[in-house]
Amino acid sequence: MKHFGRRSFLRSAAALAGSAVVLPYFVPSRAFGASGRLTMGAIGIGGQGMHNLRNFLTCEDLRILAVCDVDAGHLRRAKEVVDQAYGNGSCAEYKDFREVLGRGDVDTVLIATPDHWHAILSIEAARTGKDIYCEKPLSLTIAEGRAVADTMKRLGVVYQSGTQRRSNACFRFGVEMARSGMLGRLQTLHCYYHNGPTCPPQPTQPVPEAFDYDRWLGPAPWEPYTQARCHGSFRWHYDYSGGQMTDLGAHFNDLAQWANNSQDTGPVRYEGWAEYPKDGLFNTPVKFEVTATYADGVKMIMHDETEPGRGPRGNKYVGDEGWVSVDDTGKVTASSEAVMRKLSGSQMGYEFMGGHHRNFLDCVKTRGVPISNAEVSHRSVTTCHAANICLRLGRTLEWDPAAERFVNDDAANRMLARAMRSPWRL
């Protein structure tokens, strides 16, 4: 196994400062010590990153050794949380993710940066032998997603996408009802999100001293700094994310794919409509509806808002013998008492071994396949990206799931990938 120390790594990092990131690949030993304890470095520790960090801190067989963020405030808060949990001051702080990946004593990484960094960080972490828990969506584009999935397979990396509803008892139960045939032949898979937000035009502002804005932008096009562009608001700008379609769609489309037994493929046709902000900073859809049709005629419908009286965001699976609906409150409803009796009689044992984070760590130890592995997560988020391309072009698109290309549509196929700002590349 190849190791490289902090001093030699920093020399390499300095040399790379003006070029694309390239880190040596080594095959990890997977020797976790007599206690079986794993180690982790956390990269991107804002809102969702901190949520994940706190969950991992409850795992007794894991020690978080390092935290990394381009925002000094996030970094300071995360170190305080880790040090308090362990009762010491040993958690290391980094602004450059390459220093985390260069540590030979780090087995796994948590990646919870904005979406436009997910693919680069995942691939570079894999090349240095780290197993990966990466927030959803897996990628910013379909081409990036394919690169991530192929890299994880080729290098034998355990990868878990943060689509944690797969490990939630009620959502898993609804999926199993659809997969089991209890609803009859599936007809429609409903995915309910929220409307997207708008933002008025924003003034250019000075970059805060504690924030490395250029590194935050990374591979995205350069734009003048304004506070509303960054942190949680990045989701509503195509340069960094895909709006509600990839934010909530990464969850609910993923569950619908699973319910339809189509985790290794996808729909063949996309059609829909969208209303976009008329002006201002945000440019992802405010209102939308997309219908994606599978080769067998099953339809997945992506809704911008819940049906009147339906309740919170979630999924509804409709078959020719009934339907079942699950939402984010944990509420499960069905078309009839007969279906509900099937539900209540089948719900035993659906807690998933302590949750999504626990599943990841267990798979790291056993070299098993996580419930949200890279291939199924790529296929799921492809439905979100394809839907966004359909909306941006404003026309119906035909999709070939095997070739992962649009059929006879050069303009759509040019949107499968995006240029990256130098020096970043996959």
Secondary structure, 3 states (H helix, E strand, C coil): CCCCCHHHHHHHHHHHCCCCCCCCCCCCCCCCCCCCCEEEEEECCCHHHHHHHHHHHCCCCEEEEEEECCEHHHHHHHHHHHHHHHCCCCCEEECCHHHHHCCCCCCEEEECCCHHHHHHHHHHHHHCCCEEEECCCCCCCHHHHHHHHHHHHHHCCCEEECCHHHHCHHHHHHHHHHHHCCCCCEEEEEEECCCCCCCCCCCCCCCCCCECHHHHHCCCCCCCCCHHHCHHHHHHCCCCCCCHHHHCHHHHHHHHHHHCCCCCCCCCEEEEEEECCCCCCCCCCCEEEEEEECCCCCEEEEECCCCCCCCCCEEEEEECCEEEEEECCCCEEECCHHHHHHHHHHCCCCCCCCCHHHHHHHHHHHCCCCCCCHHHHHHHHHHHHHHHHHHHHCCCEEEECCCCEECCCHHHHCCCCCCCCCCCCC
